[in-house]
Amino acid sequence: MRVGHGDTENAFVIEGDDGLTLVDVGWASAPGVIIEALAGLGHGPGAVRRIVVTHAHPDHVRGLATMREHTGAEVLVHAADAAWLGAGRVPPGGRSRAVGSTLDRLPIMRWTPVTPDRTLSDGDVVDGGLRVIHTPGHTAGHIALHHEPTQTLLLGDAAFHLRGLGLGPATLAHDPDSRPDAVARLPRDVAAVGFAHGAPLTGDATDSFREFMSATSGRTPKR
């Protein structure tokens, strides 16, 4: 299930054998939106057993500490982003351009530090069907998630679906030149694609994502 504010900010909830897995949270206001959506499905906050963070940027984790408090869920993040999550901010040098680093100095870009309960690596499987794909570039520890039972791909910020498909602003990325190779690691035979930013693709619309992958993979992005 997608949970979001319009099509620009999305989190995802996946039902598993032992409860719910939440993928990303969002800004500080997001926990209330997510809890309300869960109630609409007949679930209380305690049904969320784990929160998987695709990467440690404020628009994905600023509401994380509150959400963990409401749910008691364990928090999982790739090992390369664990220190950022625990620091409560993107560290100096965490963005490729001065504009991004300047933004990270603003108070709104900080979050309550969270120590993850577990760290993830490429190829790990969460809750019996959610496979971790390490896709570095946007951050060093950015991950996408492939829900193998439904062939659904959750991209985090590995790609954006805003005014078309794209890799997003290079200035906000840790290592923008590595993003095309990260996209090349993603599976192509999928039934649905979910984006942290933008409307999902399902059915025949996933053809546009495959075309995007073919055009992007192995290409050095323009600066």
N, C-alpha and C positions, 0 to 999 in steps of 0.2 A: 504494500500500500504506500502511495506517495502522500507525504504530509508537507504542505508548503504554504507560502504567501504568494498567490498567483503562480506564475511560472518562473520567477526569478530566484527563489530561495526554496530548496527542497531538502527534505529528509525522507528516509524510507523505513518502513516497518515490515519485517519478515516474520511469518509465523513458522516456528520450528517444533521439534519434538518436545522440548521442555519449556516452551514459552515464546516470547517475542525477542527478536533482535532489532535494535534500532541502529540505523546507519546514519551517522552524523546527527547533530542537534541544531545548531544555528546560533543566531544572536541571542542576547539575554532574554528577549521576549518569547523565544521559540518554545520553551517548555510548556507554557500555558496552552499554546496552539496544539502541541503534540498530545498533551494529556486530554484536551477536549476531543480531539480526533479519536483517540483510543477509547474514550467513553462512548462515542458514537458507535463503536464496534463491539461494545460490551466488555471492554477490558479496563481494569484499573491500572494505575501506574506500576503496581507490583508485578504485573504480567511481563514487564520488560526485564529480561534476565541479563542482557548484555548490551552494551553500546559500543559499536565499532566506529572508530574515527578514521575517515579516509586521510586526513592530514590535519596538522595543527596550525590552522589559520583562524582568526577570530570569528569569521562568519560561519564557521563550522563548530566552534567549541566554546563560544562565549557563554552559552547556556548550559554547558556540560556539567559543571559542578552542581547547579540547581537540579538538573535532570537526574543526576546520580543520587542526590539527596532524596528526591521524591520516589525513586524507583528501587534504590538499593542495588542497582545493576552493577556488574563489573564493567570496567572500561578497558578496551583493547585498542592499541595503536601500533603501527610499525615501529620497530626498534629505533630507526633513524629519526623519528619525530618525537620520541618519548621525552627527550630532554626539553624540547620546545614546549610540549604540553605541561611539563612540570615547572617550567620557568614562568608560565603565564604570559608569554609574549613571543613574537618572532624575534630572534636575536639579531644583533648587528651583523650584517653580511648575509642575512637570510633571504634577501631579495636581490635581484640582479641589477637594479637601477636605483639611483638616488631618490627618485620620486617614491618608489615603494618603501624605501628605508625611512624617508621622512614621514610617510603615513603611519608607519609602525610606532612612531614616537607619540602619536596621539593617544590620549587616555582611552578612547572608545575601542582602540585596537588591542588593549590589554584584556586578560581574562583571569579569573580565579585559578591559580595553579592546581592542576590535577595530576596526581601520580597514577599511572595506569596500573591495573591489576595484572595485565598480561601484555607482552609485546608480541607482535606478529612478524612473520617472515614470508617471503614469496613461496607460494605453494601450500601454505597452511590452509586447513579447512575448518571453518567455524560452524558449529551446530549442524554437522552432518550434511552440508551441501553448499556452503558459502565459501568459495575458494578465493584466496588472496592472490592478487596479481600486483607485484611491485611495479609501479609506474613512476619512477622518479623524474623530476623536472620542475613541477609546480612547487613541490618541496622535496627534500632528499628522501623522505619516507612516505611519499604519497602512494596510496594503493587504490586500485579498482577492485571490485568484488563481482565474481561470477556465480550467480545462484544456479547451480548446475541442474537441479530438478526441474526448473522452469525455463532454463536457458535465458535468464535475464541478466543483463550486464549493468552494474551500477558504477558510474564513472567518477564520482566525486568531481574534481576539477581537472581531470585528465583531458577533458574536452568540454566545451560550452555550447549550448544550443540557444543562443540569443542572436537574433537577426542572422540566422544561419548557423552552421556548424563551424567551430573554430577552436584554436588552442588557447585563446584568451590572451590578455595583455602580457607581453614579455616582462614588463617592469614589475609585475606582481609575482613573477616566478623566481624560484631559487636558481635554476639552471635551465633557461629556456631552450638552449641548443639540444638538450637531451630529450625533449618532449616527443619529437617524431619517432625516435627509437622506442620510447615507452608505448606510444600508440600502436606500434607494430607488434607488440607483445599481446595485444588484446585478441580474444577469440572473435571470429567473424560470423560464425554460424549461431546467431542469437535470435530469439523471438521478440525481445524487447530491450530497450536501452533507456536507462534512467540517468539524468544529469542533476548535479547539485544546482545548476543554474540553467533553467530552460525546460521546456515541455518534453516529456518522454516520447520515444518513438516506439511504435508497435506495428506488428503485421508488415505489410509491404513498405511502410515508411522506414523500416530498418535498412532498406536498400541504400538510402542516402547516407547512412552511417558507414556502410561498407565502402561506398564510393569515396567518402571523406578519408577513411583509413588508407585506401589505395593512393589517394592524392597526397597524403601527409606523410606516410611512413617512409623514413629514410631521407626526408627532405629537411635541410637546415632552414629553420624559420627565419623570416625577414625580421630584422631588428628595427 
